């Protein structure tokens, strides 16, 4: 399963849209002269995961698996789960969506408007509380936005938060195939984090290979305009889609991702398209020289896999909805990267350099993001592996970074 969203858009581009230039329609060597690639120097830290990091990761996972248990305490505190009945009134009349009974609310979760949860702190079980509040001016329901309301709340019971404990019972609750004990779980987590570290290492090596080639190769004539346009359209459509997912627009997304301005963001996207065009041209020349082009057999095998994973009944049906030329280009790039990776000379980054850093942080970015990536099913593990497979493409990698940047911005 490919995870490069720009690639996905490009693969659909051939369906009823303007037919852009593909590598099959030009002679790549007319446009690119690859830099020497027999021994590319790369700085990357070998993947490794310490037991300390494994334990930190597990502790984070435990902290996220919250449970609420009965308590003898009668006074509400922040972090408690309180069971309440409440009725909301505006101008003395109830309003739609403003009342509920037997509702479990975690104090401090910001599930309700400002003042509601804080207004219950310090109150006691059985107490009836009256809260005079005002809905935010930008509240989604225009009938309530900026309006003063009164909530009458009865506190029925309190439960306090209790973190899970690492024991065999907890492990069994995770429903991981073949993992039922603490020792097996620790090994599973370490293997997973090592897999993530290896994926990050591979992505970093690929990124440096691509950077070296695109920056040091020669381009004796103007880049093929239609190919640049194809990538420009793909980036624009995909990044616009990401922006919409997170409630923003393309301009703001590019500011978050690239530091673009209102005047520069379109040019910045075009520069991304030009860089990707350079990458594909150089890769094609190398593929031609080293006999790394995708064979029909390999191409059809890959298409069959894609069709099955996408739930299509046949490969022919799948082909009708895809831009197979773009997919073939992608597979060619993967062949070349695999070839070049065997030739690179990897050294550890100097201390304090931008490439330096633990592979533990490279594997996951943060403990939180690593934990979010781990799920209780094998399907999630397969998805993570697929992401690693696609990360060699600058188009895929850039777009995934865009998504991560946008999500981070949206959460602030």
Backbone torsions as a table, in degrees:
resi	resn	phi	psi	omega
1	UNK	NA	118.9	-179.0
2	UNK	-78.7	140.8	-178.6
3	UNK	-115.2	1.0	176.9
4	UNK	-77.0	107.1	-173.8
5	UNK	-66.3	-34.3	176.8
6	UNK	-62.9	-41.4	177.6
7	UNK	-60.7	-41.2	-179.5
8	UNK	-59.8	-43.9	178.6
9	UNK	-64.5	-42.5	-179.3
10	UNK	-62.8	-36.4	-179.6
11	UNK	-67.5	-23.8	177.9
12	UNK	-92.6	-7.7	-171.3
13	UNK	-64.9	-26.0	-176.8
14	UNK	-77.5	-3.3	-175.1
15	UNK	-93.5	91.1	174.0
16	UNK	79.8	7.0	-179.8
17	UNK	-112.1	173.4	177.2
18	UNK	-54.2	134.8	-176.9
19	UNK	-85.0	105.8	-179.1
20	UNK	-81.5	174.2	178.4
21	UNK	-77.2	138.6	175.9
22	UNK	-119.1	167.0	179.3
23	UNK	-60.1	-32.4	179.8
24	UNK	-66.9	-16.3	-177.3
25	UNK	-99.2	1.1	179.6
26	UNK	-135.5	172.9	174.6
27	UNK	-105.2	102.4	-170.8
28	UNK	-57.8	-34.3	-177.1
29	UNK	-67.5	-15.6	174.7
30	UNK	-72.3	-21.6	-173.7
31	UNK	-109.6	-19.0	-174.6
32	UNK	-142.6	139.1	173.6
33	UNK	-122.4	101.5	-173.6
34	UNK	-60.1	143.7	172.9
35	UNK	-67.5	163.9	178.3
36	UNK	-57.0	126.5	-174.9
37	UNK	-125.4	13.5	-178.0
38	UNK	-70.6	-23.6	179.6
39	UNK	-153.7	85.6	-179.2
40	UNK	-85.8	133.1	179.4
41	UNK	-87.1	128.7	-178.3
42	UNK	-133.9	139.9	174.6
43	UNK	-110.0	118.5	179.4
44	UNK	-157.2	144.0	-179.0
45	UNK	-85.6	129.7	-180.0
46	UNK	-57.9	138.8	-177.2
47	UNK	-67.0	133.5	176.4
48	UNK	-158.6	154.9	179.2
49	UNK	-138.3	122.8	-178.7
50	UNK	-82.6	157.9	175.9
51	UNK	-62.0	-32.9	178.9
52	UNK	-62.3	-41.5	179.6
53	UNK	-69.2	-38.0	176.2
54	UNK	-58.2	-46.3	-179.7
55	UNK	-64.4	-40.0	178.4
56	UNK	-63.0	-41.6	178.5
57	UNK	-62.3	-46.0	-179.4
58	UNK	-63.3	-40.5	179.4
59	UNK	-63.0	-37.0	177.0
60	UNK	-65.0	-44.1	178.9
61	UNK	-59.7	-40.9	178.4
62	UNK	-63.8	-39.5	-178.5
63	UNK	-66.8	-25.0	179.7
64	UNK	-85.9	-15.7	179.9
65	UNK	-92.9	69.4	-171.9
66	UNK	-77.0	143.4	174.0
67	UNK	-127.3	151.8	178.4
68	UNK	-121.5	125.9	-175.7
69	UNK	-121.4	157.2	-179.4
70	UNK	-62.5	148.7	179.2
71	UNK	-138.3	151.1	177.0
72	UNK	-79.3	-13.8	-179.4
73	UNK	-65.3	137.7	-175.4
74	UNK	-105.9	-6.1	-176.3
75	UNK	-108.0	134.4	-176.2
76	UNK	-73.0	134.2	175.5
77	UNK	-124.2	160.8	175.7
78	UNK	-62.5	135.4	-178.6
79	UNK	97.8	-14.5	177.3
80	UNK	-71.2	154.9	168.0
81	UNK	-103.2	114.8	-178.3
82	UNK	-107.6	140.4	174.6
83	UNK	-97.2	125.6	-172.7
84	UNK	-135.3	157.6	162.9
85	UNK	-112.3	135.9	179.3
86	UNK	-144.6	151.4	177.4
87	UNK	-133.6	126.4	178.8
88	UNK	-103.1	135.4	179.8
89	UNK	-130.9	142.2	174.2
90	UNK	-125.9	123.3	-175.5
91	UNK	55.9	36.9	176.1
92	UNK	81.5	-1.6	-179.6
93	UNK	-118.8	143.0	177.9
94	UNK	-66.6	153.7	178.6
95	UNK	-126.0	155.7	-176.8
96	UNK	-59.2	132.6	177.6
97	UNK	79.6	5.4	-175.2
98	UNK	-101.4	5.9	-177.0
99	UNK	-137.5	150.6	177.4
100	UNK	-164.0	158.6	174.3
101	UNK	-124.7	153.0	177.0
102	UNK	54.7	44.1	-175.8
103	UNK	-98.2	129.6	177.2
104	UNK	-91.8	120.7	-177.8
105	UNK	-126.5	127.6	175.9
106	UNK	-87.6	120.4	-178.2
107	UNK	-72.7	122.0	-176.8
108	UNK	103.2	0.3	-179.0
109	UNK	-83.9	-9.7	-177.7
110	UNK	58.9	32.5	178.3
111	UNK	-75.2	-28.0	-178.6
112	UNK	-110.6	172.7	-178.5
113	UNK	-65.4	159.1	-178.2
114	UNK	-52.6	134.3	176.6
115	UNK	99.1	-22.7	-177.0
116	UNK	-69.6	-56.3	-176.3
117	UNK	-68.5	-43.8	179.0
118	UNK	-61.9	-30.2	-179.0
119	UNK	-69.7	-14.4	179.0
120	UNK	-95.2	-15.4	-179.9
121	UNK	-64.4	131.5	-179.6
122	UNK	89.5	-9.7	177.9
123	UNK	-83.3	164.6	-172.3
124	UNK	-113.0	157.5	175.5
125	UNK	-58.9	134.2	-179.0
126	UNK	90.2	-11.3	-177.3
127	UNK	-79.3	144.7	173.3
128	UNK	-101.1	124.8	-173.4
129	UNK	-117.8	135.3	176.1
130	UNK	-109.4	124.5	-177.4
131	UNK	-116.8	117.9	175.2
132	UNK	-94.0	109.1	-171.9
133	UNK	-130.8	170.3	177.2
134	UNK	-132.8	130.0	177.2
135	UNK	-68.2	146.9	177.8
136	UNK	-59.1	149.9	-179.8
137	UNK	-65.1	-28.2	-179.4
138	UNK	-98.1	19.8	-179.9
139	UNK	-59.8	144.0	-174.4
140	UNK	-60.7	-36.7	178.5
141	UNK	-85.3	109.5	-175.0
142	UNK	-63.4	-26.0	180.0
143	UNK	-69.7	-20.1	-178.0
144	UNK	-109.2	-19.5	-175.4
145	UNK	-54.9	123.8	176.8
146	UNK	75.8	3.9	-175.3
147	UNK	-91.4	145.1	175.8
148	UNK	-81.8	135.6	-179.8
149	UNK	-138.6	164.6	175.4
150	UNK	-124.8	128.0	175.0
151	UNK	-108.3	128.0	172.5
152	UNK	-102.7	119.7	-170.5
153	UNK	-124.4	132.1	173.0
154	UNK	-111.6	128.2	-179.8
155	UNK	-91.5	114.3	-176.5
156	UNK	-87.6	-41.9	-177.1
157	UNK	-162.5	166.6	179.8
158	UNK	-129.5	137.7	167.9
159	UNK	-124.6	143.8	179.1
160	UNK	-105.0	152.6	-177.1
161	UNK	-71.7	139.5	176.5
162	UNK	-137.4	121.3	-179.5
163	UNK	-72.7	148.7	177.5
164	UNK	-67.4	154.8	176.8
165	UNK	-108.9	143.4	179.0
166	UNK	-78.5	100.4	175.4
167	UNK	-145.4	176.8	-176.5
168	UNK	-61.3	-33.0	179.8
169	UNK	-63.8	-43.2	178.5
170	UNK	-62.2	-45.0	-178.0
171	UNK	-60.2	-44.2	-179.4
172	UNK	-62.9	-33.0	179.6
173	UNK	-67.1	-18.3	-179.8
174	UNK	-76.3	-15.6	176.8
175	UNK	55.5	45.7	176.9
176	UNK	-97.0	124.6	-177.5
177	UNK	-55.8	127.6	175.8
178	UNK	75.9	7.7	-178.3
179	UNK	-123.4	109.2	-177.1
180	UNK	-130.7	-10.7	-178.7
181	UNK	-120.6	165.8	179.8
182	UNK	-60.6	-45.2	-179.5
183	UNK	-61.8	-40.9	178.6
184	UNK	-66.3	-36.6	179.6
185	UNK	-67.1	-42.4	178.6
186	UNK	-61.3	-41.8	178.3
187	UNK	-65.3	-41.1	178.2
188	UNK	-60.3	-45.8	-179.7
189	UNK	-64.2	-43.6	-179.6
190	UNK	-63.4	-42.4	178.2
191	UNK	-61.6	-40.7	179.5
192	UNK	-63.5	-47.1	-178.7
193	UNK	-66.4	-34.9	175.3
194	UNK	-64.4	-38.6	178.0
195	UNK	-63.3	-41.2	177.7
196	UNK	-66.4	-40.6	179.0
197	UNK	-63.0	-41.5	178.9
198	UNK	-65.0	-40.5	178.4
199	UNK	-61.6	-43.9	178.9
200	UNK	-65.9	-39.4	177.5
201	UNK	-61.5	-47.7	-180.0
202	UNK	-61.4	-41.7	179.8
203	UNK	-63.9	-41.3	179.8
204	UNK	-65.2	-42.6	178.7
205	UNK	-63.1	-47.1	178.8
206	UNK	-59.6	-42.6	-179.5
207	UNK	-60.6	-42.5	-179.8
208	UNK	-70.4	-34.6	175.7
209	UNK	-61.5	-48.6	-179.3
210	UNK	-62.7	-42.7	-179.8
211	UNK	-61.6	-45.6	179.5
212	UNK	-59.8	-47.5	-175.9
213	UNK	-67.7	-45.4	-177.2
214	UNK	-68.7	-32.2	-178.5
215	UNK	-82.6	-26.8	-174.2
216	UNK	-107.4	-10.1	176.1
217	UNK	-76.1	164.7	179.6
218	UNK	-109.7	146.7	-179.2
219	UNK	-126.7	93.6	-169.9
220	UNK	-70.3	-12.8	178.6
221	UNK	-144.5	168.5	-179.3
222	UNK	-56.3	143.5	177.9
223	UNK	-62.3	146.7	179.2
224	UNK	-60.2	117.3	-170.8
225	UNK	-60.5	-40.8	-178.1
226	UNK	-66.5	-33.2	178.1
227	UNK	-69.6	-41.3	175.7
228	UNK	-60.3	-43.1	-180.0
229	UNK	-62.2	-38.7	179.6
230	UNK	-60.6	-48.0	-179.7
231	UNK	-69.6	-35.7	178.3
232	UNK	-62.2	-42.9	178.1
233	UNK	-65.0	-42.4	-179.7
234	UNK	-62.1	-47.2	179.1
235	UNK	-62.6	-44.7	-177.2
236	UNK	-62.4	-46.1	-179.1
237	UNK	-65.7	-43.5	-176.5
238	UNK	-69.4	-44.6	-179.2
239	UNK	-68.3	-33.8	175.1
240	UNK	-63.4	-41.0	178.1
241	UNK	-62.5	-43.6	177.1
242	UNK	-60.8	-43.6	-179.1
243	UNK	-59.8	-43.2	-179.7
244	UNK	-64.4	-36.6	179.1
245	UNK	-60.1	-32.6	-175.9
246	UNK	-106.5	19.1	172.7
247	UNK	68.9	29.7	178.0
248	UNK	-132.3	-170.0	178.6
249	UNK	-122.4	174.5	-175.0
250	UNK	-59.9	-40.9	-178.7
251	UNK	-60.0	-46.7	-179.7
252	UNK	-68.5	-36.3	177.1
253	UNK	-60.6	-45.7	-178.7
254	UNK	-66.9	-30.8	175.4
255	UNK	-64.9	-42.6	179.2
256	UNK	-67.4	-43.7	-172.7
257	UNK	-81.5	-41.8	-171.1
258	UNK	-119.9	-4.5	-174.9
259	UNK	72.6	24.6	-178.6
260	UNK	-71.6	163.4	174.9
261	UNK	-114.5	174.0	178.7
262	UNK	-57.6	-35.7	-176.7
263	UNK	-84.4	-19.1	-171.5
264	UNK	-110.4	-12.7	-168.0
265	UNK	-64.0	-34.3	178.7
266	UNK	-68.3	-40.3	176.9
267	UNK	-65.6	-35.9	179.1
268	UNK	-65.6	-38.2	177.0
269	UNK	-66.3	-40.3	178.1
270	UNK	-64.0	-36.6	177.6
271	UNK	-63.5	-39.3	175.6
272	UNK	-60.6	-41.8	179.4
273	UNK	-64.7	-40.4	178.7
274	UNK	-65.5	-41.1	179.4
275	UNK	-63.8	-40.5	179.0
276	UNK	-67.8	-38.0	176.3
277	UNK	-61.2	-44.4	177.4
278	UNK	-59.1	-45.2	-179.7
279	UNK	-56.9	-49.5	-176.2
280	UNK	-67.7	-36.0	177.2
281	UNK	-63.6	-47.7	-179.6
282	UNK	-62.3	-44.7	-179.8
283	UNK	-61.5	-37.6	-179.9
284	UNK	-66.5	-40.7	178.5
285	UNK	-62.4	-43.0	178.1
286	UNK	-64.7	-41.8	179.5
287	UNK	-60.9	-40.8	179.1
288	UNK	-64.5	-44.1	-177.0
289	UNK	-69.6	-39.9	-173.7
290	UNK	-98.1	8.2	179.3
291	UNK	57.0	53.5	-177.7
292	UNK	-113.6	10.3	178.9
293	UNK	-65.9	153.6	-175.9
294	UNK	-74.1	124.8	178.0
295	UNK	-75.2	157.6	178.0
296	UNK	-58.9	-37.9	-178.9
297	UNK	-63.7	-47.9	-180.0
298	UNK	-65.6	-37.7	-179.8
299	UNK	-63.7	-45.8	-179.2
300	UNK	-67.8	-34.4	176.7
301	UNK	-64.7	-43.8	178.9
302	UNK	-64.3	-40.9	178.8
303	UNK	-63.8	-39.7	178.9
304	UNK	-62.2	-40.7	178.4
305	UNK	-64.2	-45.2	179.2
306	UNK	-61.3	-44.4	-178.6
307	UNK	-61.8	-43.2	-179.7
308	UNK	-65.2	-42.9	-179.1
309	UNK	-67.4	-30.5	-179.6
310	UNK	-84.7	-4.4	176.1
311	UNK	84.6	19.4	178.6
312	UNK	-82.2	149.8	-177.8
313	UNK	-79.4	-21.0	179.1
314	UNK	-152.9	160.0	178.2
315	UNK	-67.1	-38.4	-179.4
316	UNK	-62.1	-39.8	177.2
317	UNK	-63.8	-40.0	179.8
318	UNK	-64.9	-41.6	-177.7
319	UNK	-59.2	-33.8	-177.1
320	UNK	-62.7	-24.8	-176.6
321	UNK	-103.3	5.1	-174.3
322	UNK	-124.1	154.9	170.7
323	UNK	-92.9	92.5	-173.1
324	UNK	-69.3	-24.9	177.3
325	UNK	-65.1	-42.7	178.9
326	UNK	-64.2	-38.7	179.5
327	UNK	-66.1	-39.3	179.2
328	UNK	-64.6	-39.3	176.3
329	UNK	-59.9	-44.9	179.9
330	UNK	-58.8	-45.6	-179.8
331	UNK	-63.0	-37.2	177.0
332	UNK	-61.3	-44.9	179.4
333	UNK	-59.3	-40.5	179.1
334	UNK	-64.2	-38.6	176.7
335	UNK	-60.7	-44.7	-177.7
336	UNK	-67.4	-42.9	179.2
337	UNK	-61.1	-40.4	177.9
338	UNK	-62.9	-41.5	178.2
339	UNK	-63.0	-47.3	-177.1
340	UNK	-69.7	-33.3	-178.5
341	UNK	-61.8	-30.8	178.0
342	UNK	-72.2	-13.8	-177.5
343	UNK	-104.9	-12.4	-175.6
344	UNK	-70.6	151.7	173.7
345	UNK	-106.8	108.3	-175.3
346	UNK	-96.9	128.5	174.8
347	UNK	-123.7	156.3	178.2
348	UNK	-69.7	139.8	179.4
349	UNK	-67.2	147.0	178.3
350	UNK	-65.3	147.0	179.5
351	UNK	-59.3	130.9	179.2
352	UNK	89.0	-7.1	178.7
353	UNK	-77.9	163.0	-178.7
354	UNK	-65.0	-23.0	179.8
355	UNK	-83.9	-14.5	-177.8
356	UNK	-75.7	158.3	-179.9
357	UNK	144.9	157.6	-177.8
358	UNK	-70.7	144.1	175.3
359	UNK	-69.6	-16.7	176.8
360	UNK	-65.4	-44.3	178.8
361	UNK	-72.4	-32.8	177.8
362	UNK	-66.4	-33.5	-177.8
363	UNK	-65.1	-34.5	-172.8
364	UNK	-132.2	-11.8	-176.5
365	UNK	82.3	-63.2	174.5
366	UNK	-142.3	161.6	177.0
367	UNK	-58.9	-37.3	-178.1
368	UNK	-63.9	-45.8	-177.5
369	UNK	-69.6	-33.5	176.6
370	UNK	-65.2	-43.2	-179.8
371	UNK	-63.8	-39.1	179.9
372	UNK	-64.3	-30.0	-178.3
373	UNK	-75.6	-25.8	-179.2
374	UNK	-81.7	131.0	176.0
375	UNK	-127.3	-179.8	-175.7
376	UNK	-90.3	7.1	-175.9
377	UNK	-122.8	155.8	177.2
378	UNK	-69.7	-23.7	179.9
379	UNK	-60.6	-38.5	-179.9
380	UNK	-66.5	-37.6	178.7
381	UNK	-64.0	-39.9	178.2
382	UNK	-64.2	-38.4	179.6
383	UNK	-63.9	-41.4	179.0
384	UNK	-62.7	-40.4	179.3
385	UNK	-64.4	-39.6	179.3
386	UNK	-63.3	-38.3	178.2
387	UNK	-60.9	-41.2	179.0
388	UNK	-63.7	-38.4	-179.6
389	UNK	-62.2	-37.7	-174.8
390	UNK	-84.8	-15.1	-170.9
391	UNK	-70.3	-10.7	176.7
392	UNK	-69.2	-23.7	179.2
393	UNK	-81.0	129.3	-179.9
394	UNK	-63.3	-31.9	178.3
395	UNK	-63.7	-46.7	-179.6
396	UNK	-66.2	-46.7	-176.8
397	UNK	-62.5	-41.8	-179.4
398	UNK	-63.9	-41.3	-177.3
399	UNK	-69.5	-39.2	177.5
400	UNK	-64.0	-37.6	175.8
401	UNK	-63.5	-38.4	178.6
402	UNK	-60.8	-43.0	-179.7
403	UNK	-63.0	-43.8	-179.5
404	UNK	-64.0	-41.8	179.9
405	UNK	-63.3	-41.9	-178.5
406	UNK	-66.0	-43.1	-179.1
407	UNK	-62.7	-41.1	179.5
408	UNK	-62.7	-41.2	179.5
409	UNK	-65.2	-38.0	-177.4
410	UNK	-67.2	-26.7	-176.6
411	UNK	-85.4	-10.5	-178.3
412	UNK	-80.2	NA	NA
